[in-house]
């Protein structure tokens, strides 16, 4: 009676299975066929029972015993045994006895090195599997339940410690050391809120020093930060956030403090900045202002020519926009006109406005120009463009502040005299933006 692991009986090459029991030699006597078939069936069943969880162990938490209905004829290298543990294992050494063989240690693989089991690597009621290591006369536990409790060997421990230390130094400016202590405290330094910081030095060249931590509040006013440095050596790529407690400070672009577009930033209370270490420099990655102003620009375009045939003011049919109460608007108009040598009067109507300022610049084909400034709080105003401006482009830029209620700002026109009526051509436009 041989088990499937017996290499002298069970061969991979079909024609070689002709010696031992079971085997099938050429011209074997008929009376031997049934015995060999039964032997083969028994070998298959024994193999099945050993690689499946068909038995429950006995013994202690550090000394397991497995008993099969038929003992293995021998233990072969690489042979697997799967069973149901009757108890959680304790701390190693842990052994296993498979009758009729003696006690053998159970180890697990930890970073390529055999290591004793730790408590809980084998757990009651959950199948445990071992593989025979004949060369070292031991069993190797596959997939320990307590895998999270693996203890690194000396090489891995040193490497892992240094690598994790490097990561922590990158993000939290922890001291550089090959014997860095990996603790809950050092891990939480990745995201913890640090101390309130105040720039040092004398304005306009103040320095902000960043200690361990990920988020800091910045106090004080009147400073101009031109340098941000770390309290401890830190690898490139470390990121941290600053929340400014007060208004009035300035962040100034310098050789080591890099701002997008190099424009200085005057901070407001509640502003948030995110910086990233970039080699020897500190780079502003993101800036969120607590006083962000949203600006939306709109445009109206004349779709048809409009002629003004009288000496009375007429509002432009298309070049106007609604002025919301208490809002400030910036606007610009580009007007294409023709007055046939008789000039054109330009005006505005804006009932209820608080104040406005407009600068106009008219240009004709011959090169004549006229500059006109209007600064008023009147509900409407007008000005005269010289008759020499017979045709050309009129540009206007200005601002207007709304009053206590909504109103309409409109451009208006009239003849300068009783001569030829002026025309404002289509495609003239007016843009405006509230802020």
C-alpha positions in Angstrom: 0.0 0.0 0.0 1.7 3.1 -1.2 0.7 6.8 -1.0 0.7 9.0 -4.1 3.8 10.8 -2.8 5.8 7.6 -3.2 8.0 8.4 -6.2 9.1 4.8 -6.6 5.6 3.8 -7.3 3.8 6.8 -8.7 5.5 8.2 -11.8 4.6 11.2 -14.0 5.3 9.2 -17.2 2.4 6.9 -17.7 4.4 3.9 -19.1 6.7 4.0 -16.0 3.9 3.1 -13.6 4.6 -0.7 -13.8 6.3 -1.5 -10.4 5.0 -1.6 -6.9 1.4 -1.4 -5.7 -0.6 -0.1 -7.3 0.9 -0.6 -10.7 -0.1 -1.9 -14.1 2.6 -4.0 -15.7 2.2 -5.5 -19.1 0.4 -8.8 -19.2 -0.4 -8.6 -15.4 -2.6 -11.5 -14.2 -6.3 -10.8 -14.2 -6.6 -11.6 -10.5 -4.3 -8.7 -9.7 -6.3 -6.0 -11.5 -8.9 -5.6 -8.8 -6.3 -5.4 -6.0 -4.3 -2.7 -7.8 -7.5 -0.7 -8.6 -8.4 -0.8 -4.9 -4.9 0.3 -3.9 -5.1 3.2 -6.4 -8.5 4.2 -5.1 -7.2 4.1 -1.5 -4.2 6.2 -2.4 -6.3 8.9 -4.0 -8.6 9.0 -0.9 -5.7 9.3 1.5 -4.2 12.1 -0.6 -7.6 13.9 -0.7 -8.0 13.7 3.1 -4.6 15.1 3.8 -4.8 18.1 1.4 -8.4 19.0 2.6 -9.6 19.9 6.1 -10.9 16.4 6.9 -9.6 16.0 10.4 -9.4 18.1 13.6 -6.3 18.3 15.6 -5.7 17.6 19.3 -3.0 18.5 21.7 -2.0 21.9 23.1 -1.6 25.5 21.9 2.0 24.8 21.2 1.9 21.1 20.3 -0.7 20.0 17.7 -1.3 16.3 16.8 -3.1 15.0 13.7 -4.4 11.4 13.5 -5.6 10.0 10.2 -7.5 6.7 9.8 -4.5 5.4 8.0 -1.1 6.8 8.8 1.1 8.1 6.0 3.7 5.6 4.9 6.3 8.4 5.1 6.4 12.2 4.8 7.6 13.5 1.4 9.2 16.9 0.7 6.6 19.4 -0.3 3.7 17.2 0.9 0.7 19.3 2.2 -1.5 18.7 5.2 -4.6 20.7 5.9 -6.6 20.4 9.1 -9.0 22.2 11.5 -7.2 23.5 14.6 -8.9 22.8 17.9 -7.2 25.8 19.6 -5.4 29.0 18.8 -1.7 28.6 18.8 0.5 30.2 21.4 3.8 31.9 20.9 6.4 29.7 19.3 8.0 27.3 19.1 4.9 25.4 18.0 5.1 21.8 16.9 3.1 19.3 14.9 2.9 15.5 15.2 1.5 13.4 12.4 1.4 9.8 13.4 3.6 7.8 13.1 6.3 10.4 12.7 7.8 12.4 15.5 7.3 16.0 16.6 8.4 18.6 14.1 8.5 22.4 14.4 6.1 24.6 12.5 7.7 27.8 11.2 6.5 30.6 8.9 8.3 32.6 6.2 9.1 36.2 7.2 11.0 38.3 4.6 12.6 35.1 3.2 13.7 33.8 6.6 12.1 31.0 8.7 10.6 32.5 11.9 8.8 31.0 14.9 5.0 31.4 15.0 3.5 34.1 17.1 0.3 33.7 19.1 -2.7 33.7 16.8 -0.9 32.6 13.6 -3.1 29.4 13.8 -6.7 30.1 14.9 -9.3 27.7 16.2 -11.9 26.5 13.6 -10.1 28.0 10.6 -8.2 25.6 8.3 -4.4 25.6 8.8 -2.1 24.2 6.1 1.5 23.2 6.4 4.1 22.0 3.8 6.8 19.5 4.6 10.4 20.8 4.5 12.4 17.5 4.6 15.8 19.1 4.4 15.2 21.0 7.6 12.9 18.4 9.2 10.1 20.9 9.8 6.7 22.1 8.6 6.2 25.5 7.0 2.8 27.2 7.8 1.1 28.7 4.7 -0.7 32.1 5.1 -0.5 32.6 8.9 -3.7 34.2 10.3 -1.5 36.6 12.3 0.4 37.9 9.3 0.1 41.4 10.6 2.3 40.5 13.6 5.3 39.5 11.4 8.5 40.9 12.9 11.1 42.2 10.3 14.5 40.7 10.3 17.4 42.9 11.1 18.1 44.0 7.5 14.4 44.7 6.8 13.9 46.4 10.1 16.7 48.8 9.4 15.6 49.5 5.8 12.0 49.9 6.7 12.9 52.3 9.5 15.1 54.5 7.4 12.5 54.5 4.5 9.6 55.5 6.8 11.8 58.0 8.5 12.5 59.5 5.1 8.8 59.7 4.3 8.1 61.4 7.6 10.9 63.8 7.2 9.6 64.7 3.8 6.1 65.5 5.0 6.6 66.6 8.6 10.2 67.8 9.0 11.1 65.2 11.6 14.8 64.9 12.5 16.9 62.8 10.2 18.4 59.7 11.8 19.1 56.1 10.8 17.8 55.0 14.2 14.5 57.0 13.8 11.8 55.9 16.3 8.6 55.0 14.5 5.8 55.8 16.9 2.2 56.9 16.9 3.4 60.4 17.6 5.7 60.6 14.7 3.1 59.1 12.4 0.4 61.7 13.5 2.9 64.4 12.7 2.0 64.0 9.1 -1.3 65.7 9.7 -1.4 67.3 13.1 -1.9 71.0 13.7 1.3 72.7 14.7 2.0 75.8 16.8 1.0 79.3 16.0 3.9 80.9 14.1 5.1 84.5 14.0 7.5 85.7 11.3 10.9 86.7 12.7 13.4 89.4 11.5 12.8 92.9 10.4 10.3 94.0 7.7 10.5 94.0 4.8 12.6 90.8 5.1 10.9 88.5 7.5 11.4 84.7 7.8 8.8 82.1 8.7 10.3 78.9 10.3 8.2 75.7 9.9 8.5 73.1 12.7 7.0 69.6 12.8 3.4 69.4 11.7 1.2 69.9 8.7 -1.0 72.9 9.5 0.0 76.2 11.1 -1.6 79.5 12.0 0.4 82.6 11.3 0.0 85.5 13.7 1.1 89.2 13.7 0.8 92.1 11.2 3.1 94.4 9.4 5.5 91.7 8.4 6.8 90.9 4.8 7.7 87.2 4.5 10.5 86.8 2.0 11.8 83.4 3.3 10.2 80.2 4.5 12.6 77.6 6.1 12.2 74.4 8.0 13.3 73.9 11.6 14.7 70.4 10.7 16.3 69.1 7.5 13.5 68.1 5.1 13.5 66.4 1.8 12.1 68.2 -1.3 8.3 67.6 -1.7 7.2 68.3 1.8 3.8 70.1 1.9 2.3 72.2 4.6 -0.6 74.6 5.1 -0.7 78.1 6.6 -3.8 79.9 7.9 -3.3 83.7 8.4 -5.0 85.0 11.6 -4.8 88.7 10.7 -4.8 91.0 7.7 -2.0 93.3 6.7 1.0 91.0 6.2 2.7 90.6 2.8 4.1 87.5 1.1 6.9 88.6 -1.2 8.3 86.7 -4.1 12.1 86.2 -3.7 14.8 83.9 -4.9 13.9 81.2 -2.4 10.2 82.0 -2.0 8.4 81.5 -5.4 5.0 82.9 -6.0 2.9 82.3 -9.2 3.5 85.2 -11.5 5.9 86.8 -9.0 3.2 89.1 -7.8 3.3 89.9 -4.0 0.3 88.8 -1.9 -1.3 91.0 0.8 -3.0 88.6 3.1 -6.4 88.9 4.7 -7.5 87.3 7.9 -8.6 83.7 7.2 -6.5 83.3 4.0 -5.0 79.8 3.5 -1.8 79.1 1.6 -0.3 75.7 0.7 3.5 75.5 0.2 5.7 72.7 -1.2 9.4 72.4 -0.7 11.1 72.5 -4.1 14.8 71.8 -3.6 16.3 74.8 -1.8 13.2 76.9 -2.7 9.7 77.1 -1.3 7.0 77.2 -3.9 3.4 78.5 -3.3 1.2 75.7 -4.6 -2.2 77.1 -3.8 -3.7 80.2 -2.2 -7.3 80.6 -1.1 -8.4 84.1 -0.2 -11.1 84.6 2.4 -12.2 87.7 0.4 -12.4 86.3 -3.1 -14.2 88.5 -5.5 -16.2 86.9 -8.3 -16.2 89.0 -11.5 -18.5 88.2 -14.4 -18.1 90.1 -17.6 -21.1 90.7 -19.9 -21.4 92.3 -23.4 -24.1 93.9 -25.5 -23.5 94.4 -29.2 -25.6 96.5 -31.6 -27.3 94.3 -34.2 -28.5 97.2 -36.4 -27.5 100.7 -37.4 -29.3 103.5 -35.4 -29.7 107.0 -36.7 -30.5 110.0 -34.4 -32.4 112.6 -36.6 -33.4 115.2 -33.9 -31.8 117.7 -31.6 -33.4 115.8 -28.7 -31.6 113.1 -26.6 -32.4 109.6 -27.5 -31.3 106.5 -25.6 -29.4 104.0 -27.5 -31.7 101.0 -28.3 -29.1 98.4 -27.4 -26.1 99.8 -25.6 -27.3 99.7 -22.0 -27.2 97.5 -18.9 -28.8 97.1 -15.5 -26.9 98.6 -12.5 -27.6 96.6 -9.3 -27.9 98.5 -6.1 -24.6 99.3 -4.3 -22.5 97.4 -6.8 -19.5 98.8 -8.6 -19.2 98.2 -12.3 -16.3 98.6 -14.7 -17.3 99.1 -18.3 -15.8 99.8 -21.8 -17.6 100.8 -25.0 -16.3 100.9 -28.6 -18.6 102.9 -30.9 -18.4 103.1 -34.7 -20.2 106.4 -35.7 -20.7 108.8 -38.7 -21.9 112.4 -38.3 -21.4 113.7 -41.8 -19.3 116.7 -40.7 -21.9 118.0 -38.3 -20.6 116.3 -35.1 -22.4 114.1 -32.6 -23.4 114.7 -29.0 -22.7 111.8 -26.6 -24.5 111.4 -23.3 -25.4 108.9 -20.6 -28.4 108.3 -18.4 -28.1 106.5 -15.1 -30.8 107.4 -12.7 -30.2 106.6 -9.0 -26.4 106.1 -9.4 -24.0 107.1 -6.6 -21.1 108.3 -8.9 -19.3 107.5 -12.1 -16.2 108.4 -14.0 -15.8 108.0 -17.7 -12.9 108.8 -20.1 -13.7 108.9 -23.8 -11.3 109.0 -26.7 -12.6 109.7 -30.2 -10.4 109.0 -33.3 -11.3 109.8 -36.9 -9.7 108.7 -40.1 -7.8 111.9 -40.6 -6.1 111.4 -37.2 -8.0 114.1 -35.3 -8.7 113.2 -31.7 -10.7 114.4 -28.7 -10.2 113.4 -25.1 -13.1 114.0 -22.7 -13.3 113.2 -18.9 -16.6 113.0 -17.1 -16.7 112.6 -13.3 -20.2 113.1 -11.9 -22.9 111.8 -9.6 -25.7 113.2 -11.8 -28.6 111.1 -13.0 -27.6 111.9 -16.6 -24.8 113.8 -18.3 -23.8 114.7 -21.9 -20.9 116.1 -23.8 -20.3 117.3 -27.3 -17.8 115.8 -29.8 -16.4 118.4 -32.2 -17.9 118.6 -35.6 -14.5 117.8 -37.1 -15.1 114.3 -35.8 -17.2 113.4 -38.8 -16.7 109.7 -38.4 -14.5 107.2 -36.6 -14.2 105.1 -33.5 -15.2 106.3 -30.1 -13.7 104.5 -27.1 -15.0 104.8 -23.6 -13.6 103.4 -20.3 -15.0 104.0 -16.8 -16.7 102.9 -13.7 -20.0 103.4 -12.1 -21.3 102.8 -8.6 -25.0 101.9 -8.1 -27.2 103.7 -5.6 -29.7 102.3 -3.1 -31.8 100.7 -5.8 -31.4 99.1 -9.2 -31.2 101.4 -12.2 -30.2 101.3 -15.9 -27.1 102.8 -17.4 -27.6 103.7 -21.1 -25.7 105.5 -23.7 -27.6 108.3 -25.6 -27.1 110.4 -28.6 -28.4 113.5 -30.5 -27.6 115.7 -33.4 -25.1 118.4 -32.7 -26.9 120.9 -35.0 -29.8 120.8 -37.5 -27.6 119.4 -40.2 -27.0 115.8 -41.1 -28.2 113.3 -38.4 -25.5 111.0 -36.9 -25.5 107.2 -37.1 -24.2 104.7 -34.6 -23.4 101.5 -36.6 -24.0 97.9 -35.8 -21.3 95.9 -34.2 -20.5 98.7 -31.8 -20.4 97.1 -28.3 -20.5 97.7 -24.5 -18.9 95.4 -22.0 -19.4 95.6 -18.2 -18.5 93.7 -15.1 -19.8 93.9 -11.6 -17.5 93.5 -8.6 
